[in-house]
Amino acid sequence: MGTQSHYERFTIIGQLLKICLKSRINAYSFEIQNDSITIKDTYKMELETNQYHQLISRIGDLLDLGREKAAREVNTIMVQTYWEIGKYIVKFEQKGNEKAEYGSQLFERLSKDLTTAYGKGFSRSNLFYMRKIYLSFPISETLSHKLTWSHYFEILKADSEMEIGFTANKLKRNYGVYVN
């Protein structure tokens, strides 16, 4: 193209424009180097860039939703597991009797052995609250899947049934959850 006149170049560019219009290229740019001309469909490039950003956004939304669901499921399973552990402790304490014998060193020993075997999370206090969740909610179906262990922990800090009811009602108002 270096040997062509301006008129010849404009003629070629005019022909290229006709090609672009016929092929429905909406936005274009020309790159002229030596004896070659490159036509770039900038609209298509912008469209691909926008579609790519939409792809990233959709994948991000999906990951966020998946992580949120996973966290809820893990939390539900954790609360249910702690309820079951509480049930095991109560059944062990009662040894088939209606009431348990008090004054045993069960929580200290259990805490030590479970922590050694399974790691953190089995302090004497946690085990006490696991037991208390079972005693406070003896029917597992009354546990809400919307509440976390932290919520139940706050409820269980109450010393009386009346306080537990008050805290449960407070959560009901704040989270739209019914806690029996």
N, C-alpha and C positions, 0 to 999 in steps of 0.2 A: 504494500500500500504506500510505501515511501515514495514511489515514482509517480503516483497518481496525483492529478490536480485536485483542487478543492471541489470543483464541480463534480468530478467523478466520485469523490468521497461522499458528497451530499446525495448523489444519485443512488449510490449503494446504501446509504443510511435510509433514504426514502423507501427503497425496496425492502429493507429490513423492517421498517415500520409497518409496511403493508403485510409482511409475513406475520409480524406480531399481532396485528389487528385480526387477521384471518384465523390465527391460532388461538385467539381470545386471551392473549397474554395481557393482563390489565396494567401492570407496571413493569417497566423494563429498564435495563441499563445496557449500554454497549461498552465493551472494552476493546479498543483497537490497539493491537501491538504488531509491529512489523507488517506482515502480509495476512494477518488473520483478524477476524472480528468475532467476538464472543457476545452472545445475547444472554442476559441474565434476567430471569423472571423474578423481579424483586417482590412482587405481590405474593408469588408462590413461596418465596423464601420467608417473607413475613408471616404468611399463613402457617407454614411449617413451624416457625419459631413459636407462634401463638399456640398451635396445637401441641407442641412439645411442652410448653409451660402448663397447658391444661393437663397434659399427661402427668407431669410432675405433681401438680396440685391434686389430681384425683388419686394418685398413688399415695400421696401424703395423707389425704383425708381417710383413705382406706386403712392405712397403717395406724393413724390416730384412733379410729373407730375400733380396730382390732385390738390395739393395746388397752383401750378403755374396757372393752368386753372381757379381755383376758384378766385384767385387774379385778373386775367385778366378780368373775368366776372364781379366781383364786381366793378372793375375800370370802365369798360364799362358802367355798370348800373349807377354808380355814375356820370360820365360825362353826360350821357343822362338825368339823373334826374336833375342835375344842369342846363342843357340846358332848360329843361321844366320849372324849377323854374324861370329862366331868362325870358322865354316867358310869364309866368304868370305876372311877375313884369311889363314887357313892356306893356302888354295888359291892366293891371290895371292902369298904369301911363297914357296911352293914352286915356282911357275912351271912346274908339270908335273913337277917332280922329287920324289923321295921325301922329301927333307929340305930345309929352308929354309936360305938363306944368313943368317948372323947378322951383326949389326952395322949393319943398315940403319936409317935414320931414319924408317921407316914409321909407327911409333906416334905420334911427335911431329907429323908432317905430317897423318896421318889425324885425329888428335885436333883439330888446329886447323881443318881443313877441314870436318869433320862438325859441330863446335861452331858454326862460322860458318853452316853451312847449316841445321842442325836444332836448335840450342840445347844446353842442358845435358845431361849424361849421357855424354859422350864423352871423358872425360879419358884420358890415356895409361894410367892404372891400370885404368880400367873396360874399355878396349879390350883390355888384356892379359888381364883376367879373362874377357872374352867369348871370346877366343882359347883360353884355358885350359879353359873349360867344354866347348868342342868337342873339344879334345884329351883331356880326362879322360873324357868321355862321348860317344865318336864315333858311337854309335847313338842318335839323338834319342828313340827310344821308351823308352830307359832313364831318361829324365828323369821325375821324379815330378811329377804335377800338384798334389800336396799341399804341395810345398816352394816357398817364395818365392825370389826372386833373392837376398835376404839370406841365406837358408839356404845356397844354392849358393856365395855369396860366402865364407861361413865355411868351407865344405868346401874351396874352391879356395885358401884361404890356406895350406893345408898344402903343404910342400915335397916330400914324397915320396908315392908310391902308398900306402905303409903308413899314413901320417898321414891321407890322404884316406879310406882304408878305416875307420880308427878313428873319424874324425869322422862318416862316413856311418853307421856302426853306432850311434853315439851318437844321431844323429837318428832312426834307426830305432826305438830304444827310446823316445825322447821323443815321437815323433809317429806311431809305428806305421806307418812308411813303409819300404819296401825301396829302398835306393839301391845300384845296381850299381857 
